[in-house]
Amino acid sequence: MSKLANEGARKELTEEEVVEEARGRAATKRILEGKKVILVPYMREHVPTYHRWMQDPALLAATASEPLTLDQEYQVHLSWTQDPLKHTFIVLDKQLIRGGFVPGDPHVEAMIGDVNIYMNDPDDLHMAEIEIMIADPKSRQKGLGKESILMMMAFAIQKYEIHTFRAKIGETNTASLNLFRKLGFVDSSYSEVFKEFTLELPASELSIKEPAV
Ligand SMILES: CC(C)(COP(=O)(O)OP(=O)(O)OC[C@H]1O[C@@H](n2cnc3c(N)ncnc32)[C@H](O)[C@@H]1OP(=O)(O)O)[C@@H](O)C(=O)NCCC(=O)NCCS
């Protein structure tokens, strides 16, 4: 993380943001450890790296996102931490953690992506849309995305009693389509307008041999 960006962000904190940051730190108790990755809550310290990732046109296209300024990214981070229906974890590659994992430390050096769920169906709050991004190409095709999704789904089933997961994926995103289909997601619809598939997986069909939480 750039020291300048971090300091710049800190001097602007409002009272509301200080409270939110404290809440975020309380949430750092929520850490999920797998074989290859550790999922930690999205903390303020992660924002500059996340923002840098989201300047890449390929990542913006793959995740159907718009480029934001750093200030806007801090606001989005804040809104996500306040939204009880959205749960975001930052994916840490265990091999990149320097000096051993310390709970509560953002471990910015080991950030490789994010995984989130969003209970965005007002008629069914036990249906969750799931998204994954392994931002650094060097970290891809090592099984880190797959492990992160499985851990997130296990967590969501246990904590929020999610019964169905949904993923929306652009028709040209072969990597993501393969990943979700391999996990058992099946196509439920296709949007001509957005050129994307919607895939679904009932939680009952997810076989998690080793609990990830
Ligand atoms: C899609 C993405 C999350 C995959 O993450 P990853 O960590 O590289 O995936 P994994 O190594 O866990 O691979 C799991 C499966 O995904 C599929 N897959 C992953 N990368 C692939 C690629 N480049 N081409 C084809 N299939 C691929 C394979 O089926 C793979 O299983 P296999 O290794 O047994 O063949 C990653 O490429 C990414 O973040 N891309 C940019 C952002 C994005 O597209 N996000 C999804 C938006 S819907």
The ligand as an SDF file (V2000), in Angstrom:
LIG
                    3D

 48 50  0  0  0  0  0  0  0  0999 V2000
  -12.2500  -16.8080  -12.9620 C   0  0  0  0  0  0  0  0  0  0  0  0
  -11.1620  -16.7950  -11.8980 C   0  0  0  0  0  0  0  0  0  0  0  0
  -11.7860  -16.3830  -10.5680 C   0  0  0  0  0  0  0  0  0  0  0  0
  -10.5940  -18.2170  -11.7390 C   0  0  0  0  0  0  0  0  0  0  0  0
   -9.7490  -18.2490  -10.6040 O   0  0  0  0  0  0  0  0  0  0  0  0
   -8.5020  -19.2340  -10.4960 P   0  0  0  0  0  0  0  0  0  0  0  0
   -7.9720  -19.1720   -9.1230 O   0  0  0  0  0  0  0  0  0  0  0  0
   -7.5610  -18.9650  -11.6080 O   0  0  0  0  0  0  0  0  0  0  0  0
   -9.2150  -20.6500  -10.7500 O   0  0  0  0  0  0  0  0  0  0  0  0
   -8.7360  -22.0660  -10.1960 P   0  0  0  0  0  0  0  0  0  0  0  0
   -7.2600  -22.2130  -10.3470 O   0  0  0  0  0  0  0  0  0  0  0  0
   -9.3050  -22.2950   -8.8480 O   0  0  0  0  0  0  0  0  0  0  0  0
   -9.3980  -23.0610  -11.2640 O   0  0  0  0  0  0  0  0  0  0  0  0
  -10.5790  -23.7940  -11.0060 C   0  0  0  0  0  0  0  0  0  0  0  0
  -11.2050  -24.2080  -12.3390 C   0  0  0  0  0  0  0  0  0  0  0  0
  -11.5690  -23.0250  -13.0860 O   0  0  0  0  0  0  0  0  0  0  0  0
  -11.3810  -23.2580  -14.4870 C   0  0  0  0  0  0  0  0  0  0  0  0
  -10.4020  -22.2870  -15.0120 N   0  0  0  0  0  0  0  0  0  0  0  0
   -9.6440  -21.4240  -14.2940 C   0  0  0  0  0  0  0  0  0  0  0  0
   -8.9090  -20.6610  -15.1160 N   0  0  0  0  0  0  0  0  0  0  0  0
   -9.1880  -21.0520  -16.3790 C   0  0  0  0  0  0  0  0  0  0  0  0
   -8.7660  -20.6160  -17.6570 C   0  0  0  0  0  0  0  0  0  0  0  0
   -7.8710  -19.6150  -17.8000 N   0  0  0  0  0  0  0  0  0  0  0  0
   -9.2990  -21.2120  -18.7410 N   0  0  0  0  0  0  0  0  0  0  0  0
  -10.1940  -22.1990  -18.6290 C   0  0  0  0  0  0  0  0  0  0  0  0
  -10.6550  -22.6670  -17.4260 N   0  0  0  0  0  0  0  0  0  0  0  0
  -10.1530  -22.0920  -16.3160 C   0  0  0  0  0  0  0  0  0  0  0  0
  -10.8850  -24.6680  -14.6310 C   0  0  0  0  0  0  0  0  0  0  0  0
  -12.0280  -25.4760  -14.8160 O   0  0  0  0  0  0  0  0  0  0  0  0
  -10.2700  -24.9390  -13.2780 C   0  0  0  0  0  0  0  0  0  0  0  0
  -10.2650  -26.2740  -12.9460 O   0  0  0  0  0  0  0  0  0  0  0  0
   -8.9700  -27.1790  -13.3240 P   0  0  0  0  0  0  0  0  0  0  0  0
   -7.7960  -26.4720  -12.7050 O   0  0  0  0  0  0  0  0  0  0  0  0
   -9.2670  -28.4770  -12.6730 O   0  0  0  0  0  0  0  0  0  0  0  0
   -8.9060  -27.2150  -14.7980 O   0  0  0  0  0  0  0  0  0  0  0  0
   -9.9940  -15.8550  -12.2920 C   0  0  0  0  0  0  0  0  0  0  0  0
   -9.5440  -16.1780  -13.5730 O   0  0  0  0  0  0  0  0  0  0  0  0
  -10.3740  -14.3860  -12.2670 C   0  0  0  0  0  0  0  0  0  0  0  0
  -10.5110  -13.7890  -11.2200 O   0  0  0  0  0  0  0  0  0  0  0  0
  -10.5380  -13.7730  -13.4430 N   0  0  0  0  0  0  0  0  0  0  0  0
  -10.8310  -12.3360  -13.5370 C   0  0  0  0  0  0  0  0  0  0  0  0
  -12.0890  -11.8970  -12.7890 C   0  0  0  0  0  0  0  0  0  0  0  0
  -13.2940  -12.7240  -13.1370 C   0  0  0  0  0  0  0  0  0  0  0  0
  -13.4880  -13.0960  -14.2760 O   0  0  0  0  0  0  0  0  0  0  0  0
  -14.1180  -12.9900  -12.1170 N   0  0  0  0  0  0  0  0  0  0  0  0
  -15.3590  -13.7030  -12.2830 C   0  0  0  0  0  0  0  0  0  0  0  0
  -16.4450  -12.7480  -12.6430 C   0  0  0  0  0  0  0  0  0  0  0  0
  -17.9720  -13.6150  -12.8990 S   0  0  0  0  0  0  0  0  0  0  0  0
  1  2  1  0
  2  3  1  0
  2  4  1  0
  2 36  1  0
  4  5  1  0
  5  6  1  0
  6  7  2  0
  6  8  1  0
  6  9  1  0
  9 10  1  0
 10 11  2  0
 10 12  1  0
 10 13  1  0
 13 14  1  0
 14 15  1  0
 15 16  1  0
 15 30  1  0
 16 17  1  0
 17 18  1  0
 17 28  1  0
 18 19  1  0
 18 27  1  0
 19 20  2  0
 20 21  1  0
 21 22  1  0
 21 27  2  0
 22 23  1  0
 22 24  2  0
 24 25  1  0
 25 26  2  0
 26 27  1  0
 28 29  1  0
 28 30  1  0
 30 31  1  0
 31 32  1  0
 32 33  2  0
 32 34  1  0
 32 35  1  0
 36 37  1  0
 36 38  1  0
 38 39  2  0
 38 40  1  0
 40 41  1  0
 41 42  1  0
 42 43  1  0
 43 44  2  0
 43 45  1  0
 45 46  1  0
 46 47  1  0
 47 48  1  0
M  END
$$$$
